Each structure stands twice: as structure tokens, then as C-alpha cells.
């Protein structure tokens, strides 16, 4: 499943072609993914302008004119891919579709006002497409109860130490709890624990203040390095350009 670095990489790839642009058309090729799509979704999205494209945990949030937000989650195998009508004429470094995919699993296509298409491809159909009032997002079932962003100011050694205090569960399991810290998954928790010299099996409440501080630093460092590398491509994940991420070549412990 794509974790924070992969979703942030996709967001950065999509931002130049979506933010500030109007959605000209929406094609939905099935009524559901992991959950049913909202009623009249294509009609409700068409003509809206994407005011901002954000990330919360492993979710992409496209704030739209009219006061609603499009919520996207890639699930286990989902991809958001940019296709442009003038792809052959793009300047080097521009985001464009470069990798083959099975188009039978193109379940939603968002066409922007300049003709650029954003394709939601999901082989296993564990992804999510939802629409909710922007003002009520914090209470949305998918977003309510999420912990702080690990790259934000609210995630500190003091905060994490307080959340670990008294807990006998393995520290790895606690870090995977999205209510403790948002966006972390198996890959980056393993890598951060290794860099911090903390066993994943240690009871969370046994970590010293020094170990907690090292762990927070390691989490931030690993995430920033992974984002800079375009994420980790192990199976299905691709950047919005169709390119592979390459942080998997820097794994010290994951998968070993």
C-alpha cells in the first residue's frame, strides 16, 4: 500500500496540472471501488475548479469550488496517472505518462480544461473516491481520529513520548496506529526504527526520552529521503508521471 512518501510524490506530480484548473469532464467506468462512489459524482465534479490539492495521511484531498473536497485513496494497487494530448511535445522533466498499464482497470478519468486527463487505475479495487463538504472533513469517517502528520510541527519527541508512555504493545505496532501518527506504514516504520537503533519488538513504553527523540528524527529523515527519491516502487506504485520511485534501493531492513 502506498504510504506517506508515495502519496506526497503523487500529489506533487498532480499539483501543476490540477490546481487552479477546472474539471471539464468526468468518466466513471464502474459504480464502486472499495466502497460505492457518491451519487451523481460525475455531475457534481464537472465544472468545478480545483482550488488546492493537499495530502492528509495517505489521502489526497482536492478542495473544489462550491465548498466540497474530492477524497482519493490509492488502496493497495491504485495509481493516478497523467495523460496529456500533447505528451510527445512536452519539455524534458514535465510530468507525463511513460509506463504501460492495463487500461481495463482505468476506473475513473478526470479531464481538465486543457485536455489533460487524470486516470485512476486500480487493479485490486481497494482504492476510494469520495466527495464531502470541505468544512466537515475533520469529521469524515476516513479522516476522523487521525494523528498528527509526522513531518508537521505537532509531531515532536514530547508528543510521541506521551503517546508511548505506559504502552506494552511493540513500538512498531504503535507507530503503525494511524491514530498515533498519520501516514506511516510498514516500510518506513521499519527503516526508521533501524536508523534509531530501536528494536521493533520493544514495548513502546520502555523507550527512554533519548530513544524517542532519535526515533522522531529518524522518522522525519526517512520520510524526507523517500519523498526526494519519488517513493518506493515494490509492485504497483508509480509516480503520477508513470515513472518508478527508487527509495527501495536504499532499504536497510525492509523485506530482509
C-alpha positions in Angstrom: 0.0 0.0 0.0 1.4 3.5 -0.9 2.5 5.2 2.3 3.0 8.9 3.0 6.0 9.4 0.7 4.3 7.8 -2.3 1.1 9.8 -1.8 3.0 13.0 -1.4 5.0 12.3 -4.5 1.8 11.7 -6.5 0.4 15.0 -5.0 3.4 17.0 -6.2 3.1 15.4 -9.6 -0.6 16.2 -10.0 -0.5 19.7 -8.5 0.8 21.5 -11.6 -2.0 20.0 -13.8 -4.9 20.1 -11.4 -4.5 23.1 -9.0 -6.3 26.2 -10.3 -7.8 24.2 -13.2 -11.4 23.4 -14.0 -12.6 19.9 -14.3 -14.2 19.7 -17.8 -15.5 16.2 -17.7 -15.5 13.0 -15.6 -15.9 9.5 -16.8 -16.7 6.8 -14.3 -16.5 3.2 -15.5 -17.9 1.4 -12.5 -20.2 2.4 -9.6 -17.8 1.4 -6.8 -14.3 0.6 -5.7 -13.7 -0.4 -2.1 -17.0 1.4 -1.3 -19.7 2.8 -3.6 -19.0 6.0 -5.4 -21.0 9.1 -4.3 -24.3 9.6 -6.1 -24.1 11.8 -9.3 -20.4 12.1 -8.7 -19.5 13.0 -12.4 -22.2 15.6 -12.5 -21.2 17.1 -9.2 -17.5 17.4 -10.2 -17.9 18.7 -13.7 -17.3 22.4 -13.9 -15.7 22.6 -10.5 -12.3 24.3 -10.1 -9.6 22.6 -8.1 -8.6 25.3 -5.6 -5.9 23.3 -3.7 -4.5 19.8 -3.8 -3.5 18.6 -0.3 -2.5 15.4 1.4 -3.7 14.1 4.8 -2.1 10.9 5.9 -2.4 8.6 2.9 -5.3 10.5 1.4 -5.2 13.1 -1.4 -7.7 16.0 -0.9 -8.7 18.2 -3.8 -10.5 21.2 -2.5 -13.1 22.3 -5.0 -15.0 25.5 -5.8 -18.5 25.1 -4.3 -17.3 24.0 -0.9 -16.7 20.3 -1.4 -13.5 18.2 -1.4 -12.7 15.2 -3.5 -11.1 12.5 -1.4 -8.8 10.0 -3.1 -7.1 6.9 -1.6 -4.9 4.6 -3.7 -5.7 1.5 -1.7 -3.3 -1.4 -2.4 -2.7 -1.1 -6.1 -4.2 2.2 -7.2 -2.4 4.7 -9.4 -3.2 8.3 -10.5 -1.6 8.8 -13.9 -1.3 11.9 -16.0 -2.1 11.7 -19.7 -1.7 14.7 -21.9 -2.8 15.2 -25.5 0.5 16.8 -26.3 2.7 14.4 -24.4 5.1 14.0 -27.3 5.7 17.7 -27.2 6.4 18.1 -23.5 9.6 19.7 -22.3 12.1 17.4 -20.5 11.2 17.0 -16.9 7.4 17.5 -17.4 5.1 15.0 -15.9 3.6 12.6 -18.5 2.5 9.0 -18.7 5.6 6.9 -19.5 4.7 3.4 -18.3 2.4 0.8 -19.7 -0.6 -0.3 -17.7 -3.7 -2.5 -18.1 -6.3 0.0 -19.2 -9.1 -2.4 -18.3 -8.6 -1.2 -14.7 -9.0 2.5 -15.6 -12.0 3.1 -13.4 -12.2 6.9 -13.4 -10.9 9.6 -15.8 -10.9 13.3 -14.8 -10.4 15.6 -17.8 -9.1 19.1 -17.0 -10.0 22.2 -19.0 -6.7 22.0 -21.1 -7.4 18.4 -22.1 -5.1 16.8 -19.6 -6.5 13.5 -18.2 -6.0 12.2 -14.6 -6.6 8.4 -14.8 -7.4 6.5 -11.6 -6.2 2.9 -12.4 -6.8 0.3 -9.7 -6.3 -3.4 -10.4 -7.4 -4.7 -7.0 -10.1 -2.0 -6.4 -9.2 -1.2 -2.8 -9.0 2.5 -3.6 -11.5 5.1 -2.6 -13.1 8.1 -4.4 -15.4 10.2 -2.2 -16.8 13.7 -2.0 -17.5 15.6 1.2 -18.1 19.1 2.4 -14.8 20.8 2.9 -15.8 22.4 6.2 -16.7 18.9 7.6 -13.6 17.0 6.5 -12.2 16.6 10.0 -15.3 14.5 10.9 -15.3 12.4 7.8 -15.1 8.7 8.7 -11.9 8.2 6.7 -10.2 11.2 8.3 -11.6 11.5 11.8 -9.2 10.4 14.6 -6.0 10.6 12.5 -2.9 11.5 14.5 -0.6 14.4 13.5 1.5 14.5 10.3 5.0 13.1 11.1 6.5 16.0 9.1 4.5 18.7 10.9 5.3 20.7 14.0 2.8 18.8 16.1 4.8 15.6 15.9 7.6 16.0 18.4 9.6 13.9 20.8 7.4 15.2 23.6 4.2 14.3 21.8 5.4 10.8 20.8 6.8 10.1 24.3 3.5 11.0 25.8 1.7 8.6 23.3 4.1 5.8 24.1 4.0 6.2 27.8 2.7 3.1 29.6 2.0 1.1 26.5 3.2 -2.6 26.4 2.5 -3.1 22.7 5.6 -3.4 20.5 6.7 0.1 19.4 6.3 -0.9 15.7 2.7 -1.7 16.2 2.1 1.7 18.0 3.7 3.6 15.2 1.5 1.8 12.6 -1.6 3.1 14.5 -2.9 5.9 12.4 -4.4 7.5 15.5 -0.9 7.9 16.9 0.8 9.3 13.9 -0.7 9.6 10.4 0.7 8.2 7.1 3.3 5.7 8.4 3.3 2.2 7.1 5.4 -0.9 7.4 8.2 0.2 5.1 9.1 3.5 6.8 8.4 2.4 10.3 10.9 -0.5 9.8 13.5 1.8 8.3 13.1 4.5 10.9 13.4 2.0 13.8 16.6 0.6 12.4 18.1 4.0 12.0 17.1 4.9 15.5 18.7 1.7 16.8 15.3 0.6 18.4 14.0 -2.9 18.2 10.5 -3.1 16.6 9.7 -5.6 19.4 10.4 -3.3 22.3 7.4 -2.4 24.4 6.6 1.1 23.4 6.5 2.4 27.0 10.1 1.2 27.7 11.7 3.7 25.3 13.9 6.3 27.0 13.4 10.0 26.2 16.7 9.9 24.2 15.4 6.9 22.2 12.1 8.6 21.4 14.0 11.7 20.2 16.2 9.6 18.0 13.1 7.9 16.6 11.3 11.1 15.8 14.4 12.4 14.0 14.7 9.1 12.1 11.1 9.1 11.0 11.4 12.6 9.6 14.7 11.8 7.9 13.5 8.6 6.3 10.3 10.2 5.0 12.1 13.2 3.5 14.6 11.0 1.8 11.9 8.8 0.4 9.9 11.8 -0.9 13.1 13.1 -2.6 13.5 9.7 -4.2 9.9 9.6 -5.5 8.8 7.0 -3.0 9.3 3.2 -3.1 8.1 1.1 -6.1 7.8 -2.5 -5.0 4.9 -3.7 -7.1 2.2 -1.4 -8.3 3.2 2.0 -7.3 4.2 4.6 -9.9 4.6 8.3 -9.7 2.0 10.4 -11.5 4.4 10.7 -14.4 4.4 6.9 -14.8 7.9 6.7 -13.5 9.1 4.4 -10.7 10.2 5.6 -7.3 13.6 4.4 -6.3 13.8 4.7 -2.5 13.6 0.8 -2.4 17.3 0.8 -3.4 18.0 2.5 0.0 16.2 -0.1 2.2 18.4 -1.2 5.1 16.0 -3.7 6.6 12.6 -3.8 5.0 12.0 -7.0 3.2 15.1 -8.7 4.5 
